[in-house]
Amino acid sequence: MTHVHSRLWLPFTQMQSFDAASRTFVRGEGNALVDARGARVYDAVSSIWTIVHGHGHPAIVEAIAAQAARLDHATTLGATNPVAEELAERLCELSGMQYAFFASDGASAIEASLKMALQYWQHRGEPRRTRFLRLVESYHGDTAGAMSLSDIAVFKSRFGAVQFESIPFADAADVLRDDVAAVIVEPIVQAAAGMRIVPRERYAALRACTPLVIVDEIATGFGRTGTMFAFEQLDLRPDIVCVGKGITGGALALSATLATARIYDAFLGAPDERKQFFHGHSYAGNPIACAAALASLRLFEREGTLERAAGIAARSAERLRSLATHPRVRETRQAGTMIGVELREPGSGWPTGNALYEHGIFTRPIGDTVQFVPPLSSSDADVDAFFDALEAVLA
Ligand SMILES: Cc1ncc(COP(=O)(O)O)c(C=O)c1O
């Protein structure tokens, strides 16, 4: 077979051994992806936690097409548009936050949150607050700032030159330090660490926290853990919430840094005070992406998406019960529809993932953990198909 040279360089992928013939997706159909060989595989990882209502949902496709014809893009640097306005309103309503600052990728929302925190403390006359606390095994993205807040060695160890130090926090004594700008946490579950469930006590220190509390809902937001946002289950009162991934239902890149009035108000002043937030991206508030997000949020109501998520979580919990005692399984972890099955044998993640693909299931292992983070439009039959295939592969 002649090797077709590709100019495409893929993220987190060893290109020397990547075989495009084995994995080229050409179509999305509901909860499935179709590859170039015509194989139809269940997207059991929601294309890395982005797809919510299935691929190509007609309501989202229509909203995108209509908005593209009306207003494709207009900068939000010193200007606004009605779609971004409406989405800001809607996100604040849903999250209990008061202002929305838009970007595109999750990591960009994290960068904005860091700079927002630093500039906030300068305006408040406490410029020494420059340190950031985080959880152990955290992950907040791959840009320099987000990477500095992350704790997964293989992702960051080569890039020390562009990182700052962040501090893993344990208790209230840490969060009371007077040089801390903000504490950033993933709520309930740390997805990139292999669906690691965070002990609830870890969040207790944040309830009476002097520094700002930044909640990263990029993976957990929009129903994945059962509620619209995971922090709702933790009795947390965040100052800043970062959202991304599922915000558009998975169709387009969009992220937002949501803030309280306390933060926003600190940035108000006369033009010559130079208190505006010194941060922004070209596609912030892109109308097409915002229209997709509004369509996705309407689907949550129309299709009872959170109820469906509860059904998926219950069905999965049932199936996990028997897997938990399987001789090849070390541990099963679940937060709503975010599920990890950790295998005992080191190095068994990828072979298991590849075998699952042959059984019509697409997932991407994290180390030795097989992940199941299905679209919230999945049926009981889809859930069963995943667990049946996993049991067959493990047998
Ligand atoms: C919790 C969390 N934060 C941030 C990010 C970064 O988002 P993005 O990949 O869109 O930059 C991710 C991505 O997986 C994530 O899981």
The ligand as an ORCA input file, in Angstrom:
! r2SCAN-3c Opt
* xyz 0 1
  C     -10.980     20.685     33.436
  C     -10.413     21.202     32.142
  N     -10.014     22.474     32.057
  C      -9.535     22.992     30.919
  C      -9.389     22.232     29.769
  C      -8.812     22.839     28.532
  O      -9.787     23.020     27.549
  P      -9.389     23.125     26.009
  O      -8.851     21.788     25.604
  O     -10.673     23.467     25.311
  O      -8.367     24.200     25.894
  C      -9.786     20.895     29.815
  C      -9.637     20.046     28.618
  O      -9.707     18.856     28.646
  C     -10.308     20.360     31.031
  O     -10.683     19.073     31.118
*
